[in-house]
């Protein structure tokens, strides 16, 4: 009986694949694509075997898709794993890590883990980076981070502004360009990654399969950079560190690109709907280019109650709300109306 009870407990603790109120982690609201589910099912029969010692095949698959050489790619347990690899490889305790504030929750944790000195630069009132101030701070830093689109505001810095920033950063400072939400960008806002890392050998572009691809539970991310820096970072690649399911899930996702793009368009359309409805209520939300919206704080923090949507709250009272389906949007709008009435 004990094993059955344990299994029941384990299965019962799994999150729901579809939950219109789960809007705090910027997850994809849809279950895995059918082709991805089929690939994962086929891989279950070999989980008694170890994956590759180092993820060479996955590295090659990603490199071919991005358009760079294999030796320019590193792979990690999500974007967070890649970021930690970078910090472990290039920093020493006491070095400075520069980020915007607010930013992705992981960066303060990473700084603590690597025993770095965090230096933060406030976003402007529209949720954009102060790239001039960040470039100045980077003069005394080992690593500086720019998120594009930014988390939690969803804003995007123009390419020309980013290039000016990169030109100012010392070559001895590593720049992490966090593109966890890049797949949600309109084509005209996308960067040419192969050209970018060729132009800036101190740049690491970080991406993930957790957001648009909907593989958050598999923990697969990657980084792209110049070959010399990549060789240094590849030295921190954890042996057997990428599960055997990752390769087939990524390959199936790439093969199902048309279906994936359809889902991205659906999420983008729902985000447009949600922002329009919020603005029609007289509320300001940032111009988000990701799968979430951001409501800045005001005189009182946003609070939606225990029965409302679960969102990410920030110290200044602002909230980041993942874009889900239409049920999610309706729940958000009802909660916001209630909060507005409570504020009044």
N, C-alpha and C positions, 0 to 999 in steps of 0.2 A: 504493500500500500504506500509505503513512504516515497518510492520514486514517482508514483502517479501523482501524489499530493504535491511533490516538488515541481513536477511538470505543470500541473494545474496552476500553481502559484506563479511559476515563471511566465506562462502564457497569459495569465491574468494581469500581469504587470506590464505587458507590452502596450505601448501607446496605440491609439487608434490611427489607422492609415488616413482616414477622413474624419476630421474634427473641425467644424466651422468656427470654434472658439479658440483653437490653438494658434494664436497669432503673435507669439513672443519671440520665436527663433528664426523667422524668415525661411521656414521650410517650404518646399513645394507642396501645394495643397492636394496634388493628385498622387495616387499610388504609382508605383513603377510602370513604365510602358510595358505592354504585353511582351514584346520581344526581350526586354530586359528580364522580366519575370521568368520567361522560358529559359534564358541563358543561365540565370541563377539556379533554377531548378536542376538543370543539367549538371551544374558544377557541384551539387551537394554530394554526389556519389564519390567524389574524390577528396573530400575534406579530411580523410585519414592521411593524406600526403601533405608534405610541406609545400609552400609556394616557392618560387625562385629564391635563391639565396639573396640576390639583389634584383629588384624589379626591372630587369633589362628589357623584357618584351613589352611591358606596359610603358616604359620610357620611350621605346622606339615607336609605339603606336601613337603616343601623344605628340612626339616630335614631328612625325609625318603629318599629323593634323594641323599643328601650329605652323609648320613650315620652317623648322630649324633642324640642325644636326642632332643626332641622339645625345651627343655629349654636352648639349646645352640644357638638358632637362634633368630635374631631380623630382622625386616622388615622395609624398609623405602621407601620414594619416590625417587627411583633410588639409585645408590651408593652414590650420594651426600646427600640424606636424611639420610642414615645410618651413613655416616661420621659425619654429624652434630649432630646426636644423641650421638655418641661416645664423641665428643668434649664437648657437653653440660653436659654429665654425669661425665666426669673425669677431666675436666680442670677448672681453675679459671682465671680471667683476669690477664694478666701478665705472665702466664706460657709460656714455650717455646715449639714451634712446629717446628720440624726438618723435612725438605724435601730436595730432590735433586733439582737442577736447571739446565736446565728447567724441569718443571714438569706439571702435569695436572693443567689447568687454575683455577680449583676450589679451590685449596689449599690456595693461597694467599687471596682469598675471604673469605674462612672459617676462616682463622686466624683473619681477620679483624672483622668478625661477632662475633667471640668468644672473641675478644680483647686479642689475644695471640701475643707473640713475635716470629715472624718467623725467623728461622735460616736456611740458605740454604747452601748446599754443592754441588759444581760443579760436573757434570758428567765428566768422562774421555773423551779423544778425540774420543773414539769409541762408546760413548753414554751409558756407563755402570756406575752404582753407585760406588762411592768410599765408600765402606762399612766400612772400617777402620775409615775414618774420620767421617762417620755418627754415628758409635758406640761411638766414642769419644764425639761427640756433644750430643748424647743421655744421657750422664752422667748428664747433666744439664737440661734435657728436661722432659716434662710431656708426650708428644706424639712424636713419630718418624714414618715417612711414608716411605715405600718401595713399589714401583709399579713393578709388575711382571706379564706380560711384562710391560716394562716402557712406559709411555706416556710422551713425544712424540717420543722416539727413537725406541720403539718396542723391545729393548734388554731384555734378560733374565739372571738373575744372577744364577749361578749353585747352586743346592740345598746345597751342602757342604759349599759353601761360605755363603749362607743365614743362615745355622745353626750356623756357627761360629759367625756371626753377632748377632744372637738372644741370643747366650750364653753370649755375652759380654754386652748386654743391661741390665741395672738394672731392677729388677722385679717390681720396682715402676713406671717404664716408660712403657706406653702402646704403643705397636707396631701395626700400621695399615698396613697390607699387602694388598695392593690394587690389586685385581685380576680381574679387569673389563674385561680383554681380555683373561682370562684363557682358554676359550673354543677353542681358536685358537691354543693353544699349542699342539705340538706333544706329544703323550702319555708318552714318556720317559722323558719329561720335566715337567710333571704334579706332583704336590705335593699331598701327602696323608693328606688331611685336617683334618680328625678326629684324626689321630696320632699327627699331628702338634700342634693342639690346646690343646691336652692332655699334650704334652711335655712342652708347653710354655703358662702358664695361663695368661700372660699379652698380648697375641696376639689376634688380631681381624682380621679375613680374610673377606674382603669385595668383593662382586660380584654383578653383575647387569644383568637384562634381556634386557638392552637397545642395546647391541652390537650384539653378535652372534645370540641372539634370535629375534632381530628385533622388540622389543617392546618399543622403546625409547619414543614414545608418551604416553605410559601408566604409565611411571615412577614407576618402580618396581625394588628394589634392596634388598640385604640381607647381613647380617653379621653373621659369625660363630665364636664362642669363647668358652672358658671354662665356665661351669655352673655358677660359682661364679661371674665372670665378666658379663656374660649375664644377670643375675638377676639385676645387677646394671644398665645395659644399657636398659633393657626392661622397666625399670621405666620411661624412657624418650619416650616411645612409644606414639605417638599422637593418642588419641581416634578418631575413625572414619577416620583415616588418610590415609588408603589404599582403593582406589576405589573398587566398587563392581565388576568391570570387571577384576581386577588383578588376582583373584583366577582362574577364568575359562580360562583366557589367558595362565597362567603358566601351569595349568593342561593339556590344549590342546597341548602346546608346548612340555611338557614331553612325552605325548602320541605319538607325531609325531617326536620322536627322530631320526628315520632313515632319514626322509626328512630334518630335521634340519642339520644333519651331512653331507648330500649331499651338502647343500648350503655352509656349512663351507668349505668343500673341494673345491668347486668352487671358493670361495673367496681366499682361500690359493693358489690355482693354478694361479689365476689372479695376486696375489701379487708376486709370483715367476716370472711370465712372465714380470711384470712391472719392478721389480728390475733387472732382467737380461738385459732388454733393456736399462735401465738407465746406468748400468755398461758397456754395450757395447759402450756407448757414451763416456766412459772415466770418468764417474762421480762416486763419492763415495756416497753410501747410507748405513745406518746402517743395521745390520743383524736383521731385524724386524721379530718378531714372532707373530704379531698382524695383524689387518686388515688395516694397513696403512704402508706407507714408509716415511722415513725421510731423507731429503737432508740437511746436515749441511750448515751453512752460509759460505761465503768466503769473498773475498775482496769487493764484492758488493752483496747486498741482492737479493734473488730470487724474480722476479716480473713477473707475467704472463698476466697482462693487464686485462681490464674490461671484455673482451669477453672470457677470458680463464677460466679454471677450478677454482672454489672457494676453496682455501686451507687455512690452518692455518699457519700464519707467526709468527716468533719469533724475539725477539729483536736482536739476533745475525745475523739475515739475513737468518736463516734456515727456512725450510717449512716442515710441516707434511701434507701428501697427503693420503686421504682415498682411499682404494682399492675399485673400483666399478666394472662395467662390462667391456667388451672389448672396448666399445665406450668411456668409461671413460679413459681407459688406452691410447687409441689413442689420446684423447684430451690432456692428461698430457704430452705425449711424444712430441706432436707438440708444446705445450707451452714451454716445457723445451728446445727444439731445438731453438725456437725463443729467449728464454732468454739467452741461451749460445751464440748465434750469437750476441745478444745485448751486452753481457759482453765483447765479443772479440773486 
